[in-house]
Amino acid sequence: MGSSYNLLDEPWLPVRLADGHIVELGLLETFARSADIVALAETAPPSLVAQYRLLLAITHRALTRTLGGWREKDRARWYREGLPLVDIRDYLECWRDHFWLFHPDHPFMQVAALANAEETCDKRKPWTQIALASANGNTPVVFDHAHDGAPIAIRPADAIRMLLGFLQFTPGGLVKTLRDADKAGALVNTAAIVPLGATLAQTLCLCLHPAPRQRGEDDLPAWERPPLSIAELRGDPLLATGPNDRYTRQSRAVQLLHEDDGTVCWLRFAAGLALGEDPNAPDPMASFRAGSMGLVRLTFSEGRALWRDLPALVPNASGESQPAAVLNNAIALHRELDPSEVVYQPFLVAGLASDQAKLLRWRVEQIVLPATLLDDAEKALYLRELVGQADALFKDLNTLVSRMLSETLPDSTSKDTRNRARTLLDAGPFASSYFAAAEQTLPEVLRLLGQNQPEQATARWHTTLKKSACVAREQVLISMGGSARALRADALYLGRFHYLLNKHLPMNDTPSTAKEALT
């Protein structure tokens, strides 16, 4: 296999330009036009996050190579004036030979040793092995009816984009080549956070992790390391040396095989360089929220709106949540900028949720927060209490409405009947109606908090939650129908419903803890 398809020059990275057009660019042109590119335009959430991480690793290593270190005021200058493009271009050209997608010795983000290893040299798998959206092996077929024995050829550009996302988000599980099982990728079951700027250059400045403490530290990306050997792939999991390692960790060993026309149908596949997890050094893009057994990674839960986890994205001195390190990078940059330069901070939240080796769902969302909420612990406390009110009210309403629903069923007082009522309620629109109605007013509430108007924010939020509760309850009444049992249950629980609203959302109330902090 000769050298072909260099990622510095070949157009493979999808970007959105300021005029709205979406084009594919090579890495050199992507950085050269970073001040004119609005954002990456990848549509698969895992690949989108992985591409941002690739660009961040390149940027960090290029600046480290030239500058050794930098300060926050340097990042602020790059944010305003653009990245040091000469340094980045020189770095990429220095490592050009390691950015070939197909290469006999060091193909980009792949393992050339698989071509000669006894376990893999004569075994091929379809490219769907690394496509998180495709069915392969014994994965249940839903929409994808591709046949493993005759894969459809894809472009090299599509193959590398899939590979990057796969390496970051692949769940742990059976591999049965070189090792029976393997560890998960760095972002398994994670809703990754990426602070966004108005341009790609600004986004990279916001997310850029700190300079190394001393020149020569060994946090190297995959392409700066020696080619992986079979012995290393068989070895024990290794802790990441830093963000550059995590952003480019080869969690599976892959070698793409190109056809005569340059397309990709097949690949070689094996266990990768397993990632060991250090609880004291979590992934820079992972936030943590309170769970039943301590802090758990923020992920995309079925039926749970992401805004309910906003407290995990803002400062929290109590330790009940932990914002991603990349958010701290953005906050540190904000402090060097004039407050008028960044009034609102958008965030991309994207990723893949899985249960062991079973992929459940992927999602990408964008959230916009007032910049002051990220750096003001008192306002962050206020936000946490408002979101907490929504959850606390819903919890009590869910119990009440479940009991109301059981009154419409035979033998309403039995345990089995109440369990059935809870199951019916969970399967219906009650929860989604409540939280969807509340979400409509959230941007206005956040704006009022950012403008230091807590009383107005509280009044607006309480009004919204009351309406949300009524909307959700109405959905349940419609499902109950107009039978005598249903009408009796409605009359029996209407007073209790309004009691809960008044208990959780009293008139002229401001969350006490936050009110004291703000005053």
C-alpha positions in Angstrom: 0.0 0.0 0.0 1.5 3.3 -1.1 0.9 6.8 0.3 -2.3 8.5 -0.8 -5.0 11.0 0.4 -3.2 13.5 2.6 -5.6 15.2 5.0 -3.7 18.4 4.9 -4.7 19.0 1.2 -7.7 16.7 0.4 -11.1 18.2 1.1 -12.7 16.1 3.8 -13.7 18.3 6.7 -17.2 19.8 6.4 -17.4 23.5 7.4 -20.1 26.2 7.3 -18.9 29.5 5.8 -20.2 33.0 6.8 -22.4 33.1 3.7 -24.2 29.9 4.8 -22.5 27.6 2.3 -21.2 24.2 3.4 -18.0 23.0 1.8 -15.3 20.4 2.5 -11.8 21.6 3.2 -8.4 20.1 4.0 -6.7 20.9 7.3 -4.4 23.5 5.9 -7.3 25.5 4.3 -9.5 25.0 7.3 -7.0 26.8 9.5 -6.2 29.4 6.9 -9.9 30.3 6.6 -10.7 29.8 10.3 -11.7 33.4 10.8 -14.3 33.1 8.0 -15.6 29.7 9.0 -18.6 29.9 11.3 -18.5 26.3 12.6 -17.9 22.7 11.6 -20.8 21.3 9.7 -20.6 17.6 10.5 -24.1 16.1 11.0 -23.1 13.0 13.1 -22.7 14.2 16.7 -19.8 11.8 17.6 -17.8 12.8 14.6 -18.6 16.5 15.1 -17.1 16.5 18.6 -14.2 14.4 17.5 -13.3 16.8 14.7 -13.3 19.8 17.1 -11.0 17.7 19.4 -8.6 17.0 16.5 -8.4 20.7 15.6 -7.7 21.6 19.3 -4.9 19.0 19.5 -3.3 20.4 16.4 -3.6 24.0 17.6 -2.2 23.2 21.1 0.8 21.2 19.7 1.5 23.9 17.1 1.6 26.7 19.7 3.6 24.5 22.1 6.2 23.8 19.4 6.6 27.5 18.6 5.9 29.3 21.8 6.4 26.7 24.5 3.8 28.5 26.6 1.3 31.3 26.5 -0.9 33.3 28.8 -4.6 34.2 28.9 -3.9 37.6 27.3 -2.3 35.8 24.4 -5.5 33.8 23.9 -7.5 37.0 24.1 -5.4 38.5 21.4 -5.9 35.4 19.2 -9.6 35.6 19.9 -9.8 39.2 18.6 -7.2 39.0 15.8 -7.1 35.4 14.7 -5.0 32.4 15.4 -1.2 32.4 14.7 -1.6 30.8 11.3 2.1 30.7 10.4 2.9 28.6 13.4 0.0 26.2 12.7 0.9 25.8 9.1 4.6 25.2 9.9 3.6 22.5 12.4 1.3 20.7 10.0 3.9 20.8 7.3 6.5 19.4 9.7 4.2 16.4 10.3 2.8 16.2 6.8 4.1 12.6 6.3 1.9 11.5 9.2 -1.3 12.8 7.8 -1.6 10.3 4.9 -4.8 8.4 5.3 -3.2 5.5 3.5 0.4 4.8 4.2 2.5 1.6 4.6 4.1 2.6 8.0 2.0 5.3 9.8 -1.5 5.8 8.3 -3.3 8.6 10.1 -5.0 7.4 13.3 -4.6 3.8 12.2 -2.3 0.8 13.0 -0.1 -0.4 10.1 1.0 -3.4 12.1 -2.3 -5.1 11.5 -1.2 -5.8 7.9 1.4 -8.3 9.2 -0.1 -9.6 12.4 -1.2 -13.2 12.2 -4.6 -12.4 13.8 -5.5 -9.7 11.3 -3.5 -9.9 8.1 -6.0 -12.1 6.3 -9.2 -10.9 8.0 -11.3 -8.1 6.7 -14.3 -6.4 8.1 -16.7 -4.0 6.4 -16.4 -0.3 7.0 -19.6 -0.4 9.0 -17.5 -1.8 11.8 -16.5 1.8 12.6 -19.8 3.5 11.7 -21.8 4.1 14.9 -24.9 4.8 12.8 -24.7 1.5 10.9 -25.8 -2.0 11.7 -23.0 -4.5 11.8 -22.4 -7.9 13.2 -25.3 -8.9 15.4 -26.5 -5.3 15.9 -30.3 -5.1 15.5 -31.4 -3.8 12.0 -33.8 -0.9 12.2 -33.2 1.4 9.2 -29.9 0.2 8.0 -30.1 -3.0 5.9 -26.5 -3.0 4.7 -25.1 -6.5 4.2 -21.7 -7.2 5.9 -20.6 -9.5 3.1 -21.1 -6.8 0.4 -20.5 -3.3 1.8 -21.2 -0.3 -0.4 -18.0 1.7 -1.2 -17.6 5.0 0.6 -15.3 8.0 0.0 -12.1 8.3 2.1 -13.5 11.6 3.5 -16.5 9.7 4.9 -14.2 6.9 6.3 -11.9 9.3 8.3 -14.8 11.2 9.7 -16.5 8.0 10.9 -13.2 6.7 12.3 -12.6 9.9 14.4 -16.1 9.7 16.0 -15.8 6.0 16.5 -12.5 6.1 18.3 -13.9 8.7 20.8 -17.3 7.3 21.5 -17.0 3.5 21.0 -18.4 1.6 24.0 -16.4 -1.0 25.7 -17.1 -4.7 25.0 -16.0 -7.8 23.2 -13.4 -7.4 20.4 -11.9 -11.0 20.3 -8.9 -9.9 18.3 -5.6 -9.5 20.3 -7.8 -9.3 23.4 -11.2 -10.7 24.2 -12.6 -7.3 25.3 -11.5 -3.7 25.2 -12.0 -0.5 27.1 -14.4 2.2 25.9 -13.4 5.4 24.0 -12.7 8.6 25.9 -16.2 10.0 25.5 -18.3 6.9 26.0 -21.8 7.7 27.2 -21.0 11.5 27.4 -22.8 14.6 26.4 -19.6 16.5 25.4 -19.5 20.3 25.9 -17.9 22.7 23.3 -18.1 26.5 23.9 -18.7 28.2 20.6 -17.4 31.5 19.2 -18.6 33.5 16.3 -16.0 31.8 14.1 -14.0 28.6 14.2 -10.9 30.5 15.3 -12.8 32.0 18.3 -14.2 28.5 19.1 -10.7 27.1 19.2 -9.5 29.9 21.4 -12.3 29.4 23.9 -11.7 25.7 24.1 -7.9 25.6 24.0 -6.5 23.9 27.1 -3.7 25.5 29.1 -0.1 25.5 27.9 2.2 22.8 29.2 3.8 23.7 32.5 7.3 23.1 31.1 8.6 22.6 27.6 9.0 19.0 26.6 6.0 17.5 28.5 4.9 14.3 26.8 1.2 15.0 26.2 1.5 14.0 22.5 -1.3 13.3 19.9 -1.3 10.0 18.1 0.5 11.2 15.0 3.5 12.4 17.1 4.0 9.0 18.7 5.8 6.0 17.3 3.5 3.6 15.4 1.6 1.3 17.6 2.9 -2.3 17.9 1.0 -5.5 18.4 2.6 -5.8 21.9 1.2 -2.4 22.9 -2.2 -3.4 21.7 -2.1 -6.5 23.9 -1.0 -4.4 26.9 -2.8 -3.1 29.9 -4.9 0.1 29.8 -2.8 3.3 30.0 -3.8 6.6 31.6 -4.0 9.6 29.3 -0.9 11.9 29.5 -3.2 14.9 28.9 -5.9 16.3 26.7 -4.0 15.8 23.4 -3.7 12.1 24.2 -7.4 11.8 25.1 -8.5 13.8 22.0 -6.6 11.4 19.7 -6.5 8.1 21.6 -6.6 5.1 19.3 -9.1 3.2 21.4 -9.4 0.6 18.6 -6.8 -0.6 16.2 -8.1 0.1 12.6 -6.5 0.0 9.2 -8.5 1.2 6.3 -8.1 -0.6 3.0 -8.6 1.3 -0.2 -9.9 -0.1 -3.5 -8.4 0.5 -6.9 -10.6 3.6 -7.4 -9.6 5.1 -4.0 -12.8 4.2 -2.2 -13.1 2.2 1.0 -15.1 -1.0 1.5 -13.0 -3.0 4.0 -10.7 -2.6 7.0 -8.7 -4.5 9.5 -9.8 -4.3 13.1 -8.5 -5.2 16.5 -8.3 -4.1 20.2 -6.7 -0.7 20.5 -4.5 1.2 23.0 -6.9 0.9 25.9 -7.6 4.1 27.9 -7.4 3.9 31.7 -9.6 6.4 33.6 -8.2 8.6 36.3 -11.0 10.0 38.5 -8.8 13.0 39.3 -8.3 13.8 35.6 -11.7 13.6 33.9 -12.2 14.3 30.2 -12.0 18.1 29.5 -15.3 18.1 27.7 -17.3 16.0 30.3 -19.5 17.6 32.9 -20.8 15.8 36.0 -24.1 16.0 37.8 -25.3 14.6 41.1 -26.3 10.9 41.0 -27.6 8.4 43.5 -24.0 7.2 44.2 -22.1 10.5 43.7 -21.2 12.5 40.6 -22.0 10.9 37.2 -21.2 12.0 33.7 -23.7 14.2 31.9 -25.2 12.2 29.2 -28.4 12.1 27.0 -31.0 10.3 29.0 -34.2 9.1 27.4 -37.0 11.7 27.8 -34.8 14.1 29.8 -34.5 17.6 28.4 -30.9 18.8 28.6 -31.8 22.2 30.2 -32.6 20.3 33.3 -28.9 19.7 33.7 -27.9 23.3 33.3 -26.6 23.5 36.9 -23.8 21.1 35.8 -22.5 23.8 33.4 -22.2 26.6 35.9 -20.0 27.1 39.0 -20.9 25.1 42.1 -18.9 25.5 45.2 -21.0 22.8 47.0 -19.5 20.0 44.8 -23.0 18.8 43.8 -21.9 19.1 40.1 -18.7 19.7 38.2 -18.5 21.7 35.0 -16.3 20.5 32.2 -12.7 21.8 32.2 -13.3 23.3 28.8 -15.9 25.6 30.4 -13.2 26.8 32.8 -11.0 27.5 29.8 -13.7 29.6 28.3 -14.4 31.5 31.5 -10.6 32.3 31.9 -10.7 33.8 28.4 -13.8 35.8 29.2 -12.0 37.5 32.1 -9.4 38.8 29.7 -12.1 40.3 27.3 -14.1 43.4 27.7 -17.6 42.4 29.0 -19.2 43.9 25.9 -17.3 41.4 23.7 -19.1 38.3 25.0 -22.5 39.0 26.4 -23.9 35.5 25.7 -21.9 32.3 25.4 -23.3 29.6 23.1 -22.4 25.9 23.8 -22.6 22.9 21.6 -23.6 19.8 23.5 -23.3 16.6 21.5 -22.6 12.9 22.0 -23.8 9.4 22.1 -25.6 7.5 24.9 -25.0 3.8 25.3 -25.8 0.9 27.7 -22.7 -1.2 27.8 -22.1 -2.2 24.1 -25.7 -1.2 23.1 -26.0 2.2 21.4 -29.1 4.0 22.5 -29.3 7.5 21.1 -27.2 10.4 19.9 -28.1 14.0 20.0 -26.7 17.5 19.3 -28.1 20.6 21.0 -27.1 24.2 21.3 -27.6 26.2 24.5 -26.9 29.9 25.0 -26.2 31.3 28.5 -25.5 34.8 29.6 -21.7 35.1 30.1 -22.1 36.4 33.6 -23.7 33.1 34.7 -20.5 31.3 34.0 -18.4 33.5 36.2 -20.8 34.5 38.9 -21.3 31.8 41.6 -24.2 33.7 43.1 -26.2 33.9 39.9 -25.3 30.3 39.2 -26.7 29.3 42.6 -29.9 31.2 41.7 -30.1 29.2 38.4 -29.7 25.9 40.2 -32.5 26.7 42.6 -34.9 27.7 39.8 -34.2 24.5 37.8 -34.5 22.6 41.1 -38.0 24.0 41.6 -39.1 22.6 38.2 -37.8 19.1 39.1 -39.2 19.2 42.7 -42.7 20.3 41.4 -42.7 17.6 38.7 -41.7 14.9 41.2 -44.7 15.6 43.5 -47.1 16.2 40.5 -46.0 12.9 39.0 -47.0 11.0 42.2 -50.3 12.9 42.5 -51.4 12.5 38.9 -50.4 8.8 39.0 -52.7 8.3 42.0 -55.5 10.2 40.1 -55.0 7.9 37.2 -55.3 4.8 39.3 -58.7 6.0 40.5 -60.0 5.4 36.9 -58.9 1.8 37.0 -60.6 -1.2 38.7 -59.5 -2.0 42.3 -57.8 1.4 42.5 -56.3 0.9 45.9 -54.3 -2.2 45.1 -50.5 -2.0 44.7 -50.7 -3.6 41.2 -53.2 -1.0 40.0 -51.0 1.8 41.2 -48.0 0.3 39.5 -50.0 0.0 36.3 -51.1 3.7 36.6 -47.5 4.8 37.0 -46.5 2.7 33.9 -49.3 4.3 31.9 -48.3 7.8 33.1 -44.7 7.3 32.2 -45.6 6.1 28.7 -47.9 9.1 28.1 -47.2 12.8 27.3 -47.3 14.0 30.9 -43.5 14.5 31.5 -42.7 15.7 27.9 -45.6 18.2 28.0 -44.5 19.6 31.3 -40.9 20.2 30.5 -41.4 21.2 26.9 -43.8 24.0 28.1 -41.4 25.1 30.7 -38.5 25.3 28.2 -40.2 27.9 26.0 -39.7 30.6 28.7 -36.2 29.5 29.7 -34.3 31.9 27.4 -36.2 34.8 28.9 -35.5 33.7 32.4 -31.8 33.3 31.7 -31.7 36.8 30.2 -33.3 38.3 33.3 -30.8 36.5 35.5 -28.0 37.7 33.3 -29.3 41.3 33.7 -29.4 40.9 37.5 -33.2 40.8 37.8 -33.8 37.8 40.1 -37.3 38.9 41.2 -38.5 39.2 37.6 -36.9 36.0 36.7 -38.6 34.1 39.6 -42.0 35.6 38.8 -41.7 34.6 35.1 -40.5 31.1 36.0 -43.2 30.5 38.5 -45.9 31.6 36.1 -44.4 29.3 33.5 -44.2 26.3 35.8 -47.9 26.7 36.8 -48.9 26.8 33.2 -46.7 23.9 32.4 -48.3 21.8 35.2 -51.8 22.7 33.9 -50.8 21.8 30.3 -49.4 18.4 31.4 -52.4 17.6 33.6 -54.8 18.4 30.8 -53.0 15.9 28.6 -53.7 13.2 31.3 -57.3 14.2 31.6 -57.8 13.8 27.8 -56.3 10.3 28.0 -58.7 9.5 30.9 -61.7 10.2 28.8 -65.1 11.4 30.1 -66.3 8.4 32.1 -67.9 8.7 35.5 -64.7 7.3 37.1 -62.6 9.9 35.3 -64.8 12.8 36.3 -64.8 11.6 39.9 -61.0 11.3 39.9 -60.6 14.8 38.5 -62.8 16.3 41.1 -61.1 14.3 43.9 -57.6 15.5 43.0 -58.2 19.0 41.7 -57.8 20.6 45.1 -54.6 18.7 45.8 -53.2 19.7 42.5 -53.6 23.4 43.2 -52.3 22.8 46.8 -49.0 21.5 45.2 -48.7 24.5 42.9 -49.1 26.9 45.9 -46.7 24.9 48.0 -43.9 24.8 45.4 -44.6 28.2 43.7 -45.9 30.7 46.3 -46.7 34.2 45.2 -43.9 36.8 45.3 -41.3 34.1 46.3 -37.6 34.3 45.6 -35.4 31.3 46.4 -34.1 32.1 49.8 -30.6 30.9 49.6 -29.9 32.7 46.3 -31.7 35.8 47.4 -29.4 36.1 50.4 -26.4 35.6 48.2 -27.4 38.2 45.7 -28.1 40.8 48.5 
